Amino acid sequence: MKALIVGGGIIGGAVAWRLAHNGVAVKVFERGRLGQEASWAAAGLIGPQVEAQEPGIFFDLCMAGKNAFDTMVERLAHESGIDPEYDEAGALYVAFDEESAARLKSRARWQREVGAQAEELTPAQALRLAPALSPDIIFALHLPTNRRTENRKLTMAYIRAAQRAGAVFQESTRVAEILSRSGRVSGVRLDDGSVEESDVVIDAAGAWAGEIRGLEADRVRFYPVRGQIICFEGPPGLLGPSLFSPDGILVPRRDGRLIAGSIFEDAGFNKSVTLAGIATITSAVAAMVPGLRGAAFRETWAGLRPASDDLMPVLGESPSVAGAFYAAGHFRSGILLSALTGQVIADLVSGKTPALDLSPFSPARFKNGALKRVPLDMKHI
Ligand SMILES: Cc1cc2nc3c(=O)[nH]c(=O)nc-3n(C[C@H](O)[C@H](O)[C@H](O)COP(=O)(O)OP(=O)(O)OC[C@H]3O[C@@H](n4cnc5c(N)ncnc54)[C@H](O)[C@@H]3O)c2cc1C
């Protein structure tokens, strides 16, 4: 079997790795350079209890995503020779007012009810976990099993492991169209007009997944949601857990970099960092860790989260073209869901039923055009 994957980000890499292991001949087309878009820009949280705002199918998917990640991360590091820095420190949400504290307490309640670990902490307990925290916090929620990774290294780990398993990656090659004959996929047409034939095509083109022609009958739409990041330098080990407040997050890296973000903006394909973005993020960071006011600025960047109209991933076979699969729309959770996506798409391609019920994430949900775009009014708490 020959499979073509559109997009060389973390999702294309993870799918390529699993497919190559199943003995499929895999070729990945990347429009630019491998792993330089959302997968490069992310904060790297592997935090199912962070990503989901309520119990239900998406929370269950995120928890399954974390399990899949835990199960494969050592093997991935071994096969790729790249350490993705999967750190054990948990996540700590902090509240400065009663309203945020109430939201965190409600989150703790429903998460515990569904069996997840969520600890409610007094300010003194939170300060013991993260001594650099502001003494002005009134409450904190600790998620000890939610972790983080160096997403740039992780993305390259999937790609390297896939290459070692036989997958071929071709950069600077844009796919223009997914081709089909009598309702079955036959390959892709590239930007230069050339055609590459295959039995299977997987659309893993991130925020650009909807720009590829050929699957219009599915009526699946994708759009970019900009996230901005400011990177500071602090002494390595300054912070233990990743920190969250309503307006920002602060995620430490092993080398002392502090990744501060992020915002949810519908700004088209514009990857600018804005004055308003910088102001929101820096004030959120300074409120959480006042000692960072003197931290050295290093760089800023922005990336485009790939969103579908209902902000849920789109995983599965096209209802109109057999053999064409979507592995897209991972929005704010694509790093967390990378291992699971690789696994379930490889299962579907080989005709196996995945262990997890994927029907809520099927592209078929868009087919009658009734689904309306969910408003993007997001905060971190
Ligand atoms: C600021 C920010 C913070 C984030 N933090 C987290 C986090 O902490 N945890 C988490 O789980 N997720 C996080 N995310 C979300 C995560 O980054 C994404 O969900 C994930 O990277 C999506 O991966 P992808 O491979 O689908 O997309 P991308 O990484 O964008 O890759 C898609 C690739 O497809 C290529 N492409 C597009 N069109 C074509 C074409 N026609 N032909 C060939 N190639 C094409 C692109 O060039 C690109 O390289 C964050 C995102 C942002 C922006």
The ligand as an ORCA input file, in Angstrom:
! r2SCAN-3c Opt
* xyz 0 1
  C       0.901     29.432     20.567
  C       0.439     27.999     20.513
  C       0.504     27.215     21.660
  C       0.102     25.872     21.623
  N       0.260     25.107     22.739
  C      -0.091     23.787     22.706
  C       0.126     22.953     23.833
  O       0.663     23.403     24.847
  N      -0.268     21.650     23.780
  C      -0.878     21.134     22.663
  O      -1.243     19.953     22.666
  N      -1.063     21.894     21.552
  C      -0.685     23.208     21.552
  N      -0.876     23.993     20.446
  C      -1.573     23.427     19.285
  C      -0.620     22.590     18.423
  O       0.524     23.340     18.154
  C      -1.316     22.195     17.116
  O      -2.578     21.626     17.376
  C      -0.461     21.197     16.339
  O       0.853     21.672     16.200
  C      -1.057     20.921     14.970
  O      -0.154     20.128     14.254
  P      -0.290     19.972     12.671
  O       0.782     19.051     12.248
  O      -1.695     19.640     12.347
  O      -0.069     21.454     12.114
  P       1.261     22.242     11.703
  O       2.330     22.066     12.687
  O       0.842     23.642     11.383
  O       1.719     21.481     10.400
  C       0.981     21.522      9.195
  C       1.997     21.503      8.075
  O       1.330     21.359      6.823
  C       2.032     22.122      5.862
  N       1.117     22.361      4.729
  C       0.025     23.158      4.726
  N      -0.594     23.119      3.521
  C       0.145     22.256      2.754
  C       0.009     21.810      1.406
  N      -1.005     22.201      0.642
  N       0.950     20.946      0.912
  C       1.998     20.530      1.707
  N       2.151     20.935      2.993
  C       1.234     21.782      3.509
  C       2.419     23.372      6.624
  O       3.484     24.064      5.989
  C       2.798     22.802      7.982
  O       4.176     22.506      8.100
  C      -0.449     25.328     20.426
  C      -0.487     26.113     19.276
  C      -0.048     27.427     19.307
  C      -0.076     28.241     18.044
*
